[in-house]
């Protein structure tokens, strides 16, 4: 008989362990009711888990007699407060057994009710089940704390990224007072844009996260808009320039991830000061457009001279200053949002800043009213982008009142601008250039461009993907390369007249 009882206990405990393993494998919080129902099937008693001295039931079996809890209130208060560990009482015709669980007050109480006193084996099983519930609930709390921590660190990293993309490294430092990431102590950074399956992003970010919630001297953030991108900001010394360079730290890690995973690709920006993270993002996006066809699926932005770097400095600065002067009276928020939308879609800016798309649009409407330009037009956006780039690249010059103010076309007719445009467009085949011209003329509407050329919309997009690869410019994802294409095509057009 003793052997039979022992075998019964082993059998039911194995069933309890199977239930624990099943719940643990789901990766979610404990399902207390399933454990209680399992205990009911084994013993015939009805069970409830009472979580405080007010008699709050967290879970119970379907047939638990709730009316027994009223008379038990004084007893539950003492047990929840740690004065009693276990108690047995009678409530009407029901035999009631209570066991306090866990070491900390207020202690939850397992209340067991049945028509008769449980057998010794059943009492042992009830105690075992109480211990298992204690461990499951503790594990559930640990999981919730872990998930809360991961969410908090993600939000903090995202806030730092947002401040850097807005050109505000000091604001980023103020956000992280007491736990400043090493990246913010660096002089320069590079931005790595890693493309991977969306399901891999969280795992990668968590794998290389340090105890402080950052990534050593870098920062990895899941892109809020493009679900297959991870934005990685690393200090410049992790990927030095020049032949025979030795990758270090997470730069080496990111290169290895791409090398080992055929579905990954990566674009790498040049070196930038912290306040120029938005420009670094633009460069990395351009590089990523060319990366899928690169031999190792990694492309670096190769020092392409920007258009603002080849225009006559004094004249172009005066032109930019005149165009942007109306923004002197605009709010800083509207100006900052306008700058960001020059390098990423409006939806991306809205998610980056935690604003609605309607709010972003409202700020852009104020900018449009100030400048007298339609920022939904690709040519106007390219013009404003160039003016903002010129105003950021050089200090505002003293006006030369003896010289007439240059127009944008005057600036773009110079020999250096023509050489820049020719170098930008030279790699294109004729069919790709025709597609590109039609797409820009259609204000980047692929359907209208397809109708103008008499080809399908899919063919338009295929050509544009090929153009991205050839030119190393992002046209279809963030669209940061569209401004260069607009200016290059316009320069070629006005030079041909």
C-alpha positions, 0 to 999 in steps of 0.5 A, a space after each residue: 500500500 505504501 508503494 502504491 501511495 508513493 507511486 500515486 504521488 510520483 505520478 501526480 507530481 510528474 503531472 504538476 511538473 508537466 504543467 509547470 514546463 508547459 507554462 514556462 515554455 510559453 514565455 508568458 505569465 503564469 496561468 494560476 487557474 490551470 494549476 488550480 483546475 489541475 489540483 481539483 482534478 487530482 483531489 476533488 477539492 475546490 481551490 481559490 488563491 486570495 491575494 490580500 486581506 480584503 479577500 480579493 480572488 486572483 483565480 479559482 476553480 469553477 465550482 469554488 464556494 465564494 460564500 466561505 470567504 466572508 466568515 474567513 475574513 479575520 483569519 485571512 487578515 492574519 495569514 496575509 500579514 504573516 501571523 499564521 502560515 496555515 489554518 484549518 476550519 469548518 464553514 458550514 458543511 465544508 471543510 476549509 484549509 488555508 495555506 499562506 504562500 511566499 515569504 513577503 507580506 501581504 502573502 497570498 493565501 491558498 484556500 481549499 474547500 471540500 465536503 470532507 477533510 482531505 487525505 494526507 496524500 491530498 494535503 501533501 499535494 496541496 502544499 506542493 501545489 502552493 509551493 509551485 504557485 509561489 515559484 510560478 508567480 515569482 517567475 512571472 514577476 521577474 518576467 514583468 520586471 525584465 520586460 519593463 526594464 527592456 521597454 524602459 531602456 528602449 525608450 531611453 535609447 530612442 530618446 537619445 537617438 531622437 535628440 541626436 538626429 535633431 542635432 541636440 547632443 546636449 539635450 541627449 546628455 540631459 536626458 541621461 543624467 546619472 547614466 550618460 552613454 559613452 557615445 555622448 563623450 565621443 567627438 565623432 560617430 558613424 551610423 550603421 544601418 543594419 537591414 535584417 528580418 524584423 523578427 531578428 531585431 529585438 534579439 540582436 539589440 538585446 544580445 549586445 546590450 550591456 547592464 546599463 541598457 546601452 551597447 558599450 560605446 555605441 547605441 542600437 535602436 530599432 527603427 520606428 518606421 522601417 521594421 527591417 532596420 536597426 540604427 546603430 550609432 558607434 564611436 568613430 574609432 571602431 571603424 577607422 579609415 584607411 587600408 588595413 583598417 582593424 575593426 573593433 567592438 560592435 563594428 566588427 560584430 555588425 560586419 560579422 552578422 552580415 557576413 554570417 547571414 545572407 539576408 542581412 545587409 548594411 550601410 555605413 556612414 562617414 565620420 560625423 560630429 555628434 550634432 550631425 547624426 541626421 546627415 550620418 543617417 542620410 549617408 548610411 541610407 544611401 549606402 544601404 541602397 547599394 549594399 545588397 549588390 555589394 560583394 559582402 552586402 556592406 557598403 560604406 558612403 564614399 565621400 561624395 562631395 555634396 552639392 553645397 560643397 561645390 557652389 560659390 560660397 558667398 553667393 550660395 550662403 546669401 541665397 540660402 539666408 534670403 530664402 530661409 529668413 522667414 523662418 526666423 519668426 517661426 517656432 523652433 519646433 516647426 523649423 526642427 521638424 522641417 529639417 528632419 522631414 528633409 531627410 526622412 518621411 513624415 511618418 518617420 518624423 512623427 514616430 521619432 518625435 512621438 507626434 501624430 502625422 497631423 501635427 507634423 503636417 501642421 508644422 510643415 504647413 506653417 513653414 510652407 506659409 512662411 516660405 511661400 513654397 509647397 513642400 509636397 512638391 519634390 522640387 520645392 523640397 530639394 530647394 529647401 533641403 539645399 538651403 538648410 544644408 548651406 546654412 548648416 555647413 558654413 557660418 552666415 556671411 556678411 551680406 555683400 550689398 554691391 553684388 546682386 543676389 544670385 538665384 538658384 539657377 545662377 548658382 547651378 549654372 556654374 562649372 563646378 555644379 555642372 561637373 557635380 551633376 555630370 558625375 552624379 548621373 554618369 553611371 546611369 544607362 539611358 533607360 534608367 535616366 529616362 525612368 528617373 526623369 519621368 519619376 521626378 517629373 511626376 513628383 515621385 508618383 510611380 503610377 503617373 510616371 509609368 503612364 507617361 512612359 507607357 510601362 508598368 508601375 513595377 517596371 518603374 520600381 525595378 528601374 529605380 532599385 537599379 538606379 539606387 544600386 548604381 548611384 548609391 542613393 536611397 530613393 525608395 526607402 527613406 528617399 534621402 537621395 531624391 534631392 541630389 537627383 532633382 538638382 542633378 537633372 535640373 542642372 543638366 537641363 538648364 546647361 543644355 538650354 
